[in-house]
Amino acid sequence: MKRIIQLAFCAYICSFGVVIGQNQSDFYDIKAIQEVAIRFEQANWRDILDSLRFNGDNLLSATVTINGKKFENAQVRYRNARAFQIGGKHNSLFIQLPEGQHYQGYASVELSNALRDPSMVREVLAYEIARQYMPAPKANYAKVMVNNSYYGFFVNVESVGDTFLKDHFGNSDGELYHAEAEARKALPDGCNAKAFSSLQYDGNEACYTYNFNRISTKDWGSLIELTRVLNEEPENISRLLNVDRTLWMLAFNNVLVNLNSYTGHPSHNYYLYKDIDGRFSLILGDLNFVFGSFKNTDGGSDLRFAGFDRNGSFASCQQCRTPAHQQFAQG
């Protein structure tokens, strides 16, 4: 009985001050639960979204209402995340608001289903921690309805887009890349299949097109030069990379066991932004597998960190396969 009373008291304290619906002042207020309603014309919208997830980059038109504000002709798709499941009843969602429209300055909405996290605390908590040390998205929670039926309770994550970049870098005029291998493309000839997005240098531009997505630039030159200097002239890397922020991100990944990132085996799921001063910053991607929830599929563990042995010397490991990893780990 004492245990039940304690749990009830904790639940009351945790819920104190939480606002649901239309009265919150900030779309990512940690004390507010957002309300998102989606209306598709098609009854088979799940099948269509499944198909769109694998066939091109198109989105499905819908009417979206956010905390009472309606947006006609919004566009919806399942998020490009590992949490996606064919026929899944609770897949993560990406919503693009109509061109020229926004909700509190945000032109898109990203809703994470918090796969492997029944508490739904990990992702929001991790972003809260990250923002104390580096630019990172904001996050809270949202109740989602689809065609008047309850779709689920989701983590509402800020997109790394124009608003995010302006808030943290003063403008969004730089070059933005997303480190994520394109599964629908064949690996170009001559590319290292195990390089992933680990910032290894390769003179073949096609290798970068497979492992990175260009979001706000039409040129690969800056990213190629970054990897060249990182691997061949590491003593000059501070000219092209915000080393301090990079080390903070790697420390965050290690401490919070965030392996679905640069630190993990696939070395992906992060952003690179080159600001107008010409330096890159690494930005955390999805944190839905933080706190050690991301696993290998080959029977092993992703705990392959750079480190030091008992004599204080740098200890190599399977993950520390490039000068880039070693340079970062040695600081």
Long-range contacts (C-beta under 8 A, 24 or more apart in sequence): 20-143, 21-67, 21-68, 22-67, 22-68, 24-67, 26-104, 27-66, 27-103, 27-104, 27-106, 27-156, 28-138, 28-139, 28-140, 28-156, 28-158, 29-140, 30-124, 30-128, 30-140, 31-140, 32-140, 33-140, 33-141, 33-142, 33-143, 34-66, 34-67, 34-140, 34-141, 34-142, 34-143, 34-156, 35-65, 35-66, 35-67, 35-68, 35-142, 35-143, 35-145, 36-64, 36-65, 36-66, 36-95, 36-109, 36-111, 36-142, 36-143, 36-144, 36-145, 36-156, 37-64, 37-65, 37-144, 37-145, 37-146, 37-148, 38-62, 38-63, 38-64, 38-65, 38-76, 38-93, 38-95, 38-144, 38-145, 38-146, 38-147, 38-151, 39-63, 39-64, 39-65, 39-146, 39-147, 39-148, 40-76, 40-146, 40-147, 45-146, 45-147, 46-87, 49-76, 49-77, 49-78, 49-91, 50-78, 50-86, 50-87, 52-77, 52-78, 53-77, 53-78, 53-80, 53-84, 54-184, 59-94, 59-96, 62-95, 64-95, 64-97, 64-109, 66-103, 66-109, 67-103, 69-103, 71-97, 71-98, 71-101, 71-103, 72-98, 73-98, 74-98, 79-110, 79-111, 79-112, 80-180, 81-112, 81-286, 81-288, 82-115, 82-260, 82-289, 83-112, 83-113, 83-115, 83-288, 90-151, 90-152, 92-154, 92-288, 93-144, 93-154, 105-163, 106-158, 106-159, 106-163, 107-159, 107-161, 107-162, 107-163, 108-159, 108-161, 109-156, 109-159, 110-156, 110-157, 110-158, 110-159, 111-142, 111-144, 111-154, 111-155, 111-156, 111-157, 112-154, 112-155, 112-156, 112-157, 112-286, 112-288, 113-152, 113-154, 113-155, 113-288, 114-154, 114-155, 114-288, 115-288, 115-289, 116-288, 116-289, 116-293, 117-288, 117-293, 120-153, 120-155, 122-287, 122-288, 122-290, 122-291, 122-293, 123-155, 123-157, 123-286, 123-287, 123-288, 123-290, 124-155, 126-256, 126-258, 126-287, 126-290, 126-291, 127-157, 127-284, 127-287, 129-252, 129-256, 130-252, 130-284, 130-287, 133-248, 133-252, 134-245, 134-248, 134-249, 134-252, 134-283, 134-284, 135-164, 135-168, 135-169, 135-245, 135-281, 135-283, 136-283, 136-284, 137-164, 137-284, 155-288, 157-286, 160-271, 160-283, 160-285, 165-273, 169-273, 169-275, 169-281, 171-275, 171-276, 172-216, 173-276, 174-216, 174-273, 174-274, 174-275, 174-276, 175-214, 175-216, 175-217, 175-219, 175-222, 175-223, 175-273, 175-274, 176-214, 176-215, 176-216, 176-217, 176-271, 176-272, 176-273, 176-274, 177-212, 177-213, 177-214, 177-215, 177-217, 177-223, 177-271, 177-272, 177-273, 178-212, 178-213, 178-215, 178-270, 178-271, 178-272, 178-285, 179-211, 179-212, 179-262, 179-267, 179-268, 179-269, 179-270, 179-271, 179-272, 179-285, 180-211, 180-212, 180-213, 180-268, 180-269, 180-285, 181-210, 181-211, 181-266, 181-268, 182-209, 182-210, 182-211, 182-213, 185-209, 185-210, 194-321, 196-265, 196-266, 196-267, 196-268, 197-262, 197-266, 197-267, 197-268, 197-270, 198-262, 198-267, 198-321, 198-322, 198-324, 198-325, 199-226, 199-227, 199-230, 199-231, 199-262, 199-267, 199-322, 199-324, 200-227, 200-231, 200-322, 200-324, 201-227, 201-228, 201-230, 201-231, 201-232, 202-227, 211-268, 212-272, 217-274, 222-274, 222-280, 223-272, 226-272, 226-280, 227-324, 230-323, 230-324, 230-327, 231-322, 231-323, 231-324, 234-323, 234-327, 237-327, 239-278, 239-279, 240-278, 240-279, 240-280, 241-279, 241-280, 241-281, 242-279, 242-280, 242-281, 242-282, 245-281, 245-282, 246-281, 246-282, 246-328, 247-328, 247-331, 249-282, 249-283, 249-284, 250-328, 250-329, 252-284, 254-305, 256-290, 256-291, 257-290, 257-291, 257-292, 257-303, 258-284, 258-287, 258-289, 258-290, 258-291, 258-294, 259-289, 259-292, 259-294, 259-302, 259-303, 260-285, 260-286, 260-288, 260-289, 260-290, 260-294, 261-285, 263-305, 263-319, 264-294, 264-302, 264-319, 265-296, 265-302, 265-304, 265-319, 305-329, 306-330
